[in-house]
Amino acid sequence: MKLATRLRAVKPSATFAMAAEAAALRQQGRDIVDLSVGEPDFDTPEHVKAAAREALARGLTKYTPVGGTDQLKDAITVKLGRDNGLEYARTEVMASCGGKHSLYTAFQALFDPGDEVVLPAPYWVSYPDMLVLAGAVPRIVETSAASGFRMSAAELEAALGPRTVALLLNSPSNPTGAAYSADELRTLGRLAAERGLIVITDDIYERLTAHPVAHLGTLVPELRPNLVVVNSVSKSYAMTGWRIGYTAAPAELIRAMTVLQSQTTTNPTSIAQAAAAAALTGPQESVEAMAGEFAGRLALMIEGLRAIPDLRTIVPQGAFYVFPDASRFFGRRGPDGTIASAADLATYLLRHAGIAVVPGESFGAPAHIRLSYAAARAVLEEGLARLAHALGRLD
Ligand SMILES: Cc1ncc(COP(=O)(O)O)c(C=O)c1O
């Protein structure tokens, strides 16, 4: 069958590919420690599930307005005011089917063919593909462990060209956990504002950090006419399967995105919207508890990884991933031949040590592997033991 040309430029998500391979091996009876997944292992908070049950009982099972119910839109505005000091009206927010769908819809509504969008590498796997699908050109700024994987204003400035229209920031970042300080955000934001850039902030890990900082939108209020805030209930409230993300932006963009959504998914699931509203406005203790547990697990991971010779790991500031540089293992020999890349290393670890990690190539960081610590401590300990053993066996 003939497929559309636009698909040629798009790769499947590497994280989901690795998770699928791990699941397939498990089905064959293999014991796999899966540190590839990007989702909290906690259950959705009880009051959120109760809100969904209540929505069902009340018969809220029909179409809702395309961009979400008034109840959810109001909950989003309340959240943005409470957590981020950002004031948005109902007309300036909308819900979509997960943060990924919010980003996709925003990109489709914003970019024309050839528009350049600056983003730092390492980046979340889906950004370049989603940008390419929108016809945009990703302008990638390499960052390094030495600078904590944070892009400086000088690096941003050097990347700007006549076709640059937007800057995409994700702090804390997947995969590095890098988080910008308020000063850094202010400098980057002011430069973006001076150049008239659209700034898209992907705040999906904002609650999962030990060092919360003010939002870019409050630090650089002049950005507001060009600011696109994307967030989701997936990670903060352990609700990855519910598929609710949201966008706050000038009403003009929200209207355009709503038109697109009306011709694609229509509204996100009605029951999930009720649950998301409860998550955003209800008790927030579960978020704090989860973030606290992640901090403990991070300490465990760092201690374990730093004990492995030749693996170089910097301490992330947020999210729930560690992203060690594994390049010193490239060139060593395993049972299937020489390990030449992070992809080879991940394959070796999965097949011969039963541990699933994601290779760095698809994050724009081919020297690295990503390990998620969104798993129980016993699982992490077993994963670290397998990793240390397997890496020690390469020669
Ligand atoms: C940086 C980043 N943005 C957005 C998303 C999308 O999340 P969701 O679509 O589950 O809300 C993810 C998920 O892994 C992510 O890591």
The ligand as a Gaussian input file, in Angstrom:
#p B3LYP/6-31G(d) Opt

LIG

0 1
 C        8.849000      16.162000      28.110000
 C        7.526000      15.519000      27.873000
 N        6.532000      16.254000      27.341000
 C        5.327000      15.734000      27.101000
 C        5.055000      14.421000      27.395000
 C        3.683000      13.900000      27.066000
 O        2.972000      13.442000      28.148000
 P        1.456000      13.019000      28.041000
 O        1.060000      13.038000      26.619000
 O        1.377000      11.661000      28.641000
 O        0.669000      14.029000      28.838000
 C        6.052000      13.592000      27.942000
 C        5.805000      12.169000      28.206000
 O        6.683000      11.381000      28.399000
 C        7.323000      14.178000      28.204000
 O        8.310000      13.456000      28.751000

